[in-house]
Amino acid sequence: MNYINKSTEGSVSIYINTRLSDVEAVSDSISWTMTKDGNDSSTVSFSTPSANFNMIAGGYYQQLDLDFFTEAISLENNTHYVLEGISESKVIYNGKVFVTDRTEVAYSVNKDKYTEKNSDNNFLIIN
């Protein structure tokens, strides 16, 4: 799963493995949709290559640069989206993206949800 910080002003990058070669990923027209997980009617659409959305070859993976800020596209905070890329009527990528306004370092999946169980760890070893 990828992570997008929605408070970033400018481009954010996610790293994905598409079913295209690096040359095809950078040059082919790809239609992308981000659908809010659990709500098929809430979608964001964009295409690559374009002025604010581009693919960059990375060898084993491709880098998808997204500039939602310049495009004035609003994503909902603390929400999972399903990201799908289609090229020449074929699905070339399908994965999840989590959108939040917290920094990656400050984000914890278990924030305020995990309670540690007390244990005295008193074990007796008998020889």
C-alpha positions as CSV (number, residue, x, y, z in Angstrom):
1,M,0.0,0.0,0.0
2,N,1.2,3.5,-0.8
3,Y,0.9,6.6,1.3
4,I,0.0,10.2,0.2
5,N,0.4,13.2,2.4
6,K,-2.6,15.4,1.4
7,S,-1.0,18.5,3.0
8,T,1.9,18.5,0.6
9,E,1.9,21.5,-1.7
10,G,3.2,20.3,-4.9
11,S,4.0,16.9,-6.3
12,V,4.0,13.6,-4.3
13,S,5.5,10.4,-5.5
14,I,4.4,6.8,-5.1
15,Y,6.3,3.7,-6.3
16,I,4.4,1.0,-8.2
17,N,5.0,-2.0,-10.4
18,T,2.9,-1.8,-13.5
19,R,2.4,-4.4,-16.2
20,L,4.3,-2.2,-18.6
21,S,7.9,-1.8,-19.6
22,D,9.6,1.4,-18.4
23,V,9.4,2.8,-21.9
24,E,5.7,2.0,-22.2
25,A,4.9,3.3,-18.7
26,V,6.6,6.7,-19.4
27,S,5.3,7.2,-23.0
28,D,1.9,5.4,-23.2
29,S,-1.4,7.2,-22.3
30,I,-2.6,5.7,-19.0
31,S,-6.0,6.5,-17.5
32,W,-6.0,6.5,-13.7
33,T,-8.9,6.4,-11.3
34,M,-8.8,6.6,-7.5
35,T,-12.0,5.3,-6.0
36,K,-12.7,5.8,-2.3
37,D,-12.6,2.3,-0.7
38,G,-16.2,1.2,-0.1
39,N,-17.7,4.0,-2.1
40,D,-17.7,3.4,-5.8
41,S,-19.4,6.7,-6.5
42,S,-16.5,8.8,-5.1
43,T,-13.7,8.9,-7.7
44,V,-10.8,11.0,-8.8
45,S,-9.6,10.6,-12.4
46,F,-6.4,11.8,-14.2
47,S,-4.2,10.7,-17.1
48,T,-0.4,10.3,-17.6
49,P,1.6,11.7,-19.2
50,S,0.3,15.2,-18.5
51,A,1.5,18.5,-16.9
52,N,0.8,17.5,-13.3
53,F,0.7,13.6,-13.5
54,N,3.7,11.7,-14.8
55,M,5.4,8.2,-14.7
56,I,9.1,8.0,-14.3
57,A,11.1,4.9,-15.1
58,G,12.8,3.2,-12.2
59,G,14.1,-0.1,-13.5
60,Y,12.3,-2.6,-11.3
61,Y,9.5,-0.2,-10.5
62,Q,7.9,3.0,-11.8
63,Q,7.5,6.3,-10.0
64,L,4.1,7.9,-10.3
65,D,4.3,11.7,-9.6
66,L,1.0,13.2,-8.6
67,D,0.3,16.9,-8.2
68,F,-3.2,17.1,-6.7
69,F,-2.5,20.5,-5.2
70,T,-2.0,22.3,-8.5
71,E,-4.9,20.5,-10.0
72,A,-7.1,21.5,-7.0
73,I,-8.2,17.9,-6.5
74,S,-9.3,17.3,-2.9
75,L,-8.7,13.9,-1.3
76,E,-10.5,12.9,1.9
77,N,-8.2,12.7,5.0
78,N,-7.5,9.3,6.6
79,T,-9.1,7.4,3.8
80,H,-8.1,4.4,1.7
81,Y,-8.5,4.7,-2.1
82,V,-8.2,2.0,-4.7
83,L,-5.8,3.2,-7.5
84,E,-6.3,1.6,-10.9
85,G,-4.4,2.3,-14.1
86,I,-5.7,1.3,-17.6
87,S,-3.7,1.4,-20.8
88,E,-5.1,0.2,-24.2
89,S,-8.2,-1.3,-22.4
90,K,-6.0,-3.4,-20.1
91,V,-5.6,-3.0,-16.3
92,I,-1.9,-2.3,-15.8
93,Y,-2.1,-1.5,-12.1
94,N,-4.5,-2.0,-9.2
95,G,-3.5,-1.2,-5.6
96,K,-4.4,0.8,-2.5
97,V,-3.4,4.2,-1.4
98,F,-3.8,5.7,2.0
99,V,-4.4,9.5,2.2
100,T,-3.6,11.4,5.4
101,D,-2.3,14.8,6.6
102,R,0.1,13.2,9.1
103,T,3.8,12.9,8.2
104,E,4.9,9.4,7.4
105,V,7.3,9.4,10.4
106,A,4.5,10.4,12.8
107,Y,2.0,7.9,11.4
108,S,1.3,4.6,13.2
109,V,-1.2,2.1,12.1
110,N,-1.9,1.1,15.7
111,K,-2.2,4.6,17.1
112,D,-4.4,4.5,20.2
113,K,-5.6,1.0,19.4
114,Y,-3.0,-1.3,21.0
115,T,-2.8,-1.9,24.7
116,E,0.2,-3.8,26.0
117,K,-0.5,-6.8,28.2
118,N,1.4,-6.8,31.5
119,S,3.6,-9.8,32.0
120,D,6.0,-10.5,34.9
121,N,8.1,-12.9,32.8
122,N,8.9,-15.0,35.8
123,F,10.0,-18.2,34.3
124,L,11.7,-21.0,36.3
125,I,14.4,-23.0,34.5
126,I,14.9,-26.5,36.0
127,N,18.0,-28.5,35.1
